[in-house]
Amino acid sequence: MSMKKTDLVKNLARKIDGQMKTAGVPGRFGQGAAVVVDKREQRRLDTEAGLVPFACKLPTALVKQLHERAADHEGGMNGLISALLQRGLS
């Protein structure tokens, strides 16, 4: 029994869709992407490192300054805030 052309195209589309779903995620820009840690694992790693979440509300202008400085800081935002607080408290 022969199939209609539309049925053949539908089957091909399902096959391609299945292949796309099972394919691995390619590396970012052709390089191997860094391993992404889920939130639970990241929380465990932070706890082992002695880190505690700390939230506060800051003025928008101050947050913009922090983002600008954090871009150049080796530890990112967390490292910058930690360094500034240590310097301010000592």
Secondary structure, DSSP 8 states (H G I E B T S, - for coil): ----HHHHHHHHHHHHHHHHHHS----GGGS-------HHHHHHHHHHTT---------HHHHHHHHHHHHHSTTHHHHHHHHHHHHHH-
